[in-house]
Amino acid sequence: MPEETENWWETASEESDPDAPAPIAIRGYQAVDGKLVQKPEGEGSGSPGGDPNEWSAYSKQKAAATGIFLFTFIVGDWWWDGSNGFGAIAKTPSTITEFWPEIYSWAQWHPYPIIVVISWVLWDITPTVFLLSFLFGSHIIYSTNMKEDSWDIRRVGKKAHRNLKYFVSALILMDFLALSTDPGFPIFEYPILFFEIRPGIYWMLIAFGASFGLNPDNERLANVMNGSHPK
């Protein structure tokens, strides 16, 4: 009787079966030493780290998102007086130095002045927060080559989108609390008055929608731009 090979199970596992089905690619996992392990956070599909002169699906998505944001920032009303995003940022320093020192005393008409103060401050810094989010999230602050793609670029884009979501959520929440806690404010009219008080707010909402393109996990836009149609 022939001797069995030591560690026979390793030998058997190395033999290939021509009739065996092809391995199934699982999104978010990669093969390492014959095992499936989860990819590091921020890694998605595509080919990051490839040729910096070639467009990847994510770099196309990120460039489109950045272009939409810049359009809204240049032509939109970000200060409720007709000023675009850059004009609004130019007015922010004077607002901080002249208005903020007296802001709490001006909010005394409200039952909860601190809520109004926080809401006003968040609105004042909104244009700056959006601009910084896209400058860092698109990586354009480091390189003007929008074709570049890497795990680090994707990680930063995902983080920028996440932080902007948190900021916008806090912005809307504090705005709602400031108005809903005012006894003279009809709370059921909030959705309508939200747009009436700020007639140009839709520009910010478009820019916020564009920020989803900074997140590499949102691959539907990238797939459409790449010619495929995800189900």
Backbone hydrogen bonds in HBPLUS format (Angstrom, degrees):
<---DONOR---> <-ACCEPTOR-->    atom                        ^
c    i                          cat <-CA-CA->   ^        H-A-AA   ^      H-
h    n   atom  resd res      DA  || num        DHA   H-A  angle D-A-AA Bond
n    s   type  num  typ     dist DA aas  dist angle  dist       angle   num
A0010-GLU N   A0007-ASN O   3.05 MM   3  5.67 138.2  2.23 113.8 123.4     1
A0012-ALA N   A0008-TRP O   3.00 MM   4  6.25 159.0  2.04 150.0 155.5     2
A0013-SER N   A0009-TRP O   3.04 MM   4  6.15 147.9  2.14 137.1 145.5     3
A0014-GLU N   A0010-GLU O   3.23 MM   4  6.43 132.1  2.47 137.6 148.5     4
A0014-GLU N   A0011-THR O   3.20 MM   3  5.34 137.1  2.39  97.0 108.5     5
A0015-GLU N   A0012-ALA O   3.28 MM   3  5.43 144.3  2.41  99.4 108.8     6
A0020-ALA N   A0017-ASP O   2.99 MM   3  5.21 159.7  2.04 109.6 116.3     7
A0029-TYR N   A0026-ILE O   3.07 MM   3  5.65 154.6  2.13 143.0 141.6     8
A0039-LYS N   A0028-GLY O   2.86 MM  11  5.61 173.7  1.87 142.8 144.4     9
A0030-GLN N   A0037-VAL O   2.84 MM   7  5.56 158.9  1.88 158.3 163.7    10
A0037-VAL N   A0030-GLN O   2.92 MM   7  5.56 170.9  1.93 158.6 159.9    11
A0032-VAL N   A0035-LYS O   2.73 MM   3  5.26 163.8  1.76 156.8 161.4    12
A0035-LYS N   A0032-VAL O   3.03 MM   3  5.26 157.1  2.08 108.7 116.1    13
A0043-GLU N   A0040-PRO O   3.12 MM   3  5.90 159.5  2.16 143.7 145.6    14
A0049-GLY N   A0149-ASP O   2.60 MM 100  5.74 163.9  1.62 134.5 134.7    15
A0054-GLU N   A0051-ASP O   3.04 MM   3  5.44 166.6  2.06 119.0 120.9    16
A0060-LYS N   A0056-SER O   3.08 MM   4  6.27 155.4  2.14 150.4 156.1    17
A0061-GLN N   A0057-ALA O   3.11 MM   4  6.32 158.6  2.15 142.3 148.4    18
A0062-LYS N   A0058-TYR O   2.79 MM   4  6.02 163.1  1.81 158.0 162.3    19
A0063-ALA N   A0059-SER O   2.95 MM   4  5.98 156.8  2.00 140.8 147.2    20
A0064-ALA N   A0060-LYS O   2.97 MM   4  6.16 159.8  2.01 149.9 155.2    21
A0065-ALA N   A0061-GLN O   3.01 MM   4  6.23 160.5  2.05 148.4 153.8    22
A0066-THR N   A0062-LYS O   2.94 MM   4  6.13 158.8  1.98 148.1 153.8    23
A0067-GLY N   A0063-ALA O   2.91 MM   4  6.08 155.8  1.97 146.9 153.7    24
A0068-ILE N   A0064-ALA O   2.99 MM   4  6.23 159.5  2.03 151.6 156.3    25
A0069-PHE N   A0065-ALA O   3.02 MM   4  6.25 160.5  2.06 146.6 152.2    26
A0070-LEU N   A0066-THR O   2.93 MM   4  6.16 168.4  1.95 153.5 156.1    27
A0071-PHE N   A0067-GLY O   3.03 MM   4  6.21 154.1  2.10 145.2 152.2    28
A0072-THR N   A0068-ILE O   3.05 MM   4  6.36 165.1  2.07 153.0 156.0    29
A0073-PHE N   A0069-PHE O   2.84 MM   4  6.03 152.6  1.92 153.3 162.4    30
A0074-ILE N   A0070-LEU O   2.96 MM   4  6.04 141.2  2.12 143.0 151.4    31
A0075-VAL N   A0071-PHE O   3.03 MM   4  6.13 169.0  2.04 156.9 159.6    32
A0076-GLY N   A0072-THR O   2.83 MM   4  4.95 138.5  2.00 128.2 137.5    33
A0085-GLY N   A0073-PHE O   2.77 MM  12  4.74 153.7  1.84 150.7 155.2    34
A0078-TRP N   A0083-SER O   2.82 MM   5  6.01 163.8  1.85 166.9 171.1    35
A0088-ALA N   A0084-ASN O   2.85 MM   4  6.08 152.2  1.93 154.1 162.6    36
A0089-ILE N   A0085-GLY O   2.98 MM   4  6.26 154.6  2.05 145.7 152.1    37
A0090-ALA N   A0086-PHE O   3.04 MM   4  6.24 147.7  2.14 139.8 148.4    38
A0091-LYS N   A0087-GLY O   3.20 MM   4  6.48 133.4  2.43 136.7 148.0    39
A0091-LYS N   A0088-ALA O   3.10 MM   3  5.18 132.5  2.33  96.2 109.0    40
A0092-THR N   A0089-ILE O   3.17 MM   3  5.07 144.3  2.31  95.9 106.3    41
A0095-THR N   A0091-LYS O   3.14 MM   4  6.33 150.2  2.24 148.3 157.4    42
A0096-ILE N   A0092-THR O   2.94 MM   4  6.21 155.4  2.00 156.7 163.2    43
A0097-THR N   A0093-PRO O   2.99 MM   4  6.25 160.9  2.03 152.3 157.0    44
A0098-GLU N   A0094-SER O   2.86 MM   4  5.73 154.5  1.93 143.9 150.7    45
A0099-PHE N   A0095-THR O   2.84 MM   4  5.07 144.9  1.96 126.9 138.4    46
A0100-TRP N   A0095-THR O   3.21 MM   5  6.68 146.0  2.33 152.1 160.8    47
A0102-GLU N   A0099-PHE O   3.15 MM   3  5.72 140.8  2.31 114.7 124.4    48
A0103-ILE N   A0100-TRP O   3.15 MM   3  4.78 161.1  2.18 100.7 106.5    49
A0106-TRP N   A0102-GLU O   3.13 MM   4  6.37 152.6  2.20 154.3 162.6    50
A0107-ALA N   A0103-ILE O   3.17 MM   4  6.33 125.9  2.47 137.3 150.2    51
A0107-ALA N   A0104-TYR O   3.20 MM   3  5.16 139.9  2.37  94.3 105.5    52
A0108-GLN N   A0105-SER O   3.43 MM   3  5.51 163.2  2.46 107.8 108.3    53
A0110-HIS N   A0107-ALA O   3.12 MM   3  5.87 166.3  2.14 120.3 124.5    54
A0115-ILE N   A0112-TYR O   3.10 MM   3  5.76 137.1  2.29 118.4 127.9    55
A0117-VAL N   A0113-PRO O   2.92 MM   4  6.21 159.6  1.97 157.1 163.5    56
A0118-ILE N   A0114-ILE O   3.02 MM   4  6.21 165.7  2.04 148.3 151.0    57
A0119-SER N   A0115-ILE O   3.02 MM   4  6.20 160.3  2.06 146.1 151.9    58
A0120-TRP N   A0116-VAL O   2.88 MM   4  6.10 166.2  1.90 155.6 158.7    59
A0121-VAL N   A0117-VAL O   2.96 MM   4  6.14 164.6  1.98 153.4 157.8    60
A0122-LEU N   A0118-ILE O   3.01 MM   4  6.18 160.6  2.05 149.4 154.3    61
A0123-TRP N   A0119-SER O   3.09 MM   4  6.35 157.9  2.14 149.7 155.4    62
A0124-ASP N   A0120-TRP O   2.95 MM   4  6.20 152.3  2.03 148.4 156.4    63
A0125-ILE N   A0121-VAL O   3.16 MM   4  6.47 145.8  2.28 148.3 155.9    64
A0126-THR N   A0123-TRP O   3.31 MM   3  5.14 155.3  2.37  97.9 105.2    65
A0129-VAL N   A0125-ILE O   2.97 MM   4  6.18 160.8  2.01 159.8 165.9    66
A0130-PHE N   A0126-THR O   3.01 MM   4  6.21 164.5  2.04 160.8 164.1    67
A0131-LEU N   A0127-PRO O   3.04 MM   4  6.21 165.0  2.06 148.7 152.8    68
A0132-LEU N   A0128-THR O   2.99 MM   4  6.16 170.8  2.00 154.5 156.9    69
A0133-SER N   A0129-VAL O   2.96 MM   4  6.02 154.9  2.02 144.8 152.3    70
A0134-PHE N   A0130-PHE O   3.11 MM   4  6.37 156.7  2.17 151.2 155.7    71
A0135-LEU N   A0131-LEU O   2.90 MM   4  6.10 154.8  1.96 151.0 159.1    72
A0136-PHE N   A0132-LEU O   3.02 MM   4  6.09 168.0  2.03 151.1 153.3    73
A0137-GLY N   A0133-SER O   2.78 MM   4  5.60 150.6  1.87 136.1 146.0    74
A0138-SER N   A0134-PHE O   2.98 MM   4  5.53 152.5  2.06 132.5 137.6    75
A0141-ILE N   A0135-LEU O   3.33 MM   6  5.41 149.4  2.43 149.9 142.0    76
A0139-HIS N   A0136-PHE O   3.12 MM   3  5.06 145.9  2.24  99.3 109.7    77
A0142-TYR N   A0139-HIS O   3.06 MM   3  5.54 152.4  2.14 110.1 118.1    78
A0143-SER N   A0139-HIS O   3.05 MM   4  6.30 154.6  2.12 150.1 158.2    79
A0148-GLU N   A0145-ASN O   3.32 MM   3  6.03 165.7  2.34 118.0 121.3    80
A0154-ARG N   A0150-SER O   3.01 MM   4  6.27 159.8  2.05 150.6 156.1    81
A0155-ARG N   A0151-TRP O   2.86 MM   4  6.06 152.0  1.94 145.6 153.8    82
A0156-VAL N   A0152-ASP O   3.00 MM   4  6.22 160.3  2.04 150.3 154.4    83
A0157-GLY N   A0153-ILE O   2.98 MM   4  6.17 159.1  2.02 146.5 152.7    84
A0158-LYS N   A0154-ARG O   2.91 MM   4  6.08 159.0  1.95 149.4 154.7    85
A0159-LYS N   A0155-ARG O   2.98 MM   4  6.17 156.1  2.04 144.8 151.5    86
A0160-ALA N   A0156-VAL O   2.87 MM   4  6.07 158.6  1.92 151.4 157.0    87
A0161-HIS N   A0157-GLY O   3.09 MM   4  6.27 160.5  2.13 146.0 150.7    88
A0162-ARG N   A0158-LYS O   3.02 MM   4  6.20 158.2  2.06 145.1 151.4    89
A0163-ASN N   A0159-LYS O   2.92 MM   4  6.14 166.2  1.94 154.3 157.2    90
A0164-LEU N   A0160-ALA O   3.00 MM   4  6.14 154.8  2.06 144.7 151.9    91
A0165-LYS N   A0161-HIS O   2.98 MM   4  6.19 150.8  2.07 146.1 153.9    92
A0166-TYR N   A0162-ARG O   3.08 MM   4  6.42 156.4  2.14 149.1 155.0    93
A0167-PHE N   A0163-ASN O   2.96 MM   4  6.25 157.1  2.01 146.4 152.7    94
A0168-VAL N   A0164-LEU O   2.92 MM   4  6.12 172.3  1.93 155.5 156.8    95
A0169-SER N   A0165-LYS O   2.96 MM   4  6.05 156.3  2.01 146.9 153.9    96
A0170-ALA N   A0166-TYR O   3.00 MM   4  6.23 160.2  2.04 148.8 153.6    97
A0171-LEU N   A0167-PHE O   2.81 MM   4  6.05 155.0  1.87 151.5 159.6    98
A0172-ILE N   A0168-VAL O   2.97 MM   4  6.15 170.0  1.98 154.5 154.9    99
A0173-LEU N   A0169-SER O   2.97 MM   4  6.04 159.7  2.01 146.0 152.6   100
A0174-MET N   A0170-ALA O   2.93 MM   4  6.00 169.7  1.94 150.8 153.4   101
A0175-ASP N   A0171-LEU O   3.05 MM   4  6.17 151.0  2.13 142.5 151.1   102
A0176-PHE N   A0172-ILE O   2.90 MM   4  6.08 156.7  1.96 148.0 154.1   103
A0177-LEU N   A0173-LEU O   2.91 MM   4  6.19 160.1  1.95 151.5 157.2   104
A0178-ALA N   A0174-MET O   2.89 MM   4  5.97 157.0  1.94 143.4 149.8   105
A0179-LEU N   A0175-ASP O   3.18 MM   4  6.35 155.4  2.24 144.5 149.9   106
A0180-SER N   A0176-PHE O   2.77 MM   4  5.78 161.7  1.80 152.8 159.2   107
A0181-THR N   A0177-LEU O   3.08 MM   4  5.85 145.5  2.20 140.8 145.9   108
A0182-ASP N   A0179-LEU O   3.25 MM   3  5.35 160.2  2.29 104.0 109.5   109
A0185-PHE N   A0182-ASP O   2.95 MM   3  5.41 166.6  1.97 123.7 125.9   110
A0189-GLU N   A0186-PRO O   2.95 MM   3  5.65 160.2  1.99 122.0 128.5   111
A0190-TYR N   A0187-ILE O   3.07 MM   3  5.31 165.1  2.10 114.6 116.9   112
A0192-ILE N   A0189-GLU O   3.07 MM   3  5.51 125.4  2.38 110.7 124.1   113
A0193-LEU N   A0189-GLU O   2.91 MM   4  6.07 174.4  1.91 166.8 168.5   114
A0194-PHE N   A0190-TYR O   2.79 MM   4  5.69 146.3  1.90 155.6 162.3   115
A0195-PHE N   A0192-ILE O   3.24 MM   3  5.76 133.3  2.47 108.0 117.1   116
A0196-GLU N   A0192-ILE O   3.15 MM   4  6.43 150.0  2.25 141.1 150.2   117
A0197-ILE N   A0193-LEU O   2.84 MM   4  5.78 164.6  1.86 151.5 153.0   118
A0201-ILE N   A0198-ARG O   3.12 MM   3  5.46 163.0  2.15 125.2 124.1   119
A0203-TRP N   A0200-GLY O   3.15 MM   3  6.00 158.6  2.20 122.7 127.3   120
A0204-MET N   A0201-ILE O   3.01 MM   3  5.38 121.8  2.36 106.6 120.1   121
A0205-LEU N   A0201-ILE O   3.12 MM   4  6.51 154.0  2.19 149.1 157.0   122
A0206-ILE N   A0202-TYR O   2.91 MM   4  6.12 150.4  2.00 143.5 150.4   123
A0207-ALA N   A0203-TRP O   3.02 MM   4  6.28 160.2  2.06 145.4 150.9   124
A0208-PHE N   A0204-MET O   2.83 MM   4  6.08 150.4  1.92 145.2 154.0   125
A0209-GLY N   A0205-LEU O   2.94 MM   4  6.17 153.6  2.01 143.0 149.7   126
A0210-ALA N   A0206-ILE O   2.93 MM   4  6.26 147.8  2.04 144.9 154.2   127
A0211-SER N   A0207-ALA O   3.12 MM   4  6.40 133.8  2.34 139.2 150.8   128
A0211-SER N   A0208-PHE O   3.11 MM   3  5.13 131.6  2.35  95.2 108.2   129
A0212-PHE N   A0209-GLY O   3.29 MM   3  5.84 158.7  2.34 110.8 116.3   130
A0213-GLY N   A0210-ALA O   2.94 MM   3  5.69 159.5  1.98 121.3 127.4   131
A0214-LEU N   A0211-SER O   2.98 MM   3  5.43 160.3  2.02 111.4 117.8   132
A0215-ASN N   A0212-PHE O   3.26 MM   3  5.53 151.0  2.35 103.8 111.6   133
A0218-ASN N   A0215-ASN O   3.10 MM   3  5.74 158.9  2.15 118.3 123.9   134
A0223-ASN N   A0219-GLU O   2.81 MM   4  5.97 158.5  1.85 155.1 160.3   135
A0224-VAL N   A0220-ARG O   2.98 MM   4  6.21 155.8  2.03 149.0 155.5   136
A0225-MET N   A0221-LEU O   2.96 MM   4  6.17 161.4  1.99 151.0 156.0   137
A0226-ASN N   A0222-ALA O   2.92 MM   4  6.03 128.8  2.18 136.0 150.4   138
A0228-SER N   A0223-ASN O   2.86 MM   5  5.18 142.4  2.00 160.9 155.2   139
A0227-GLY N   A0224-VAL O   3.16 MM   3  5.24 159.7  2.20 102.1 108.3   140
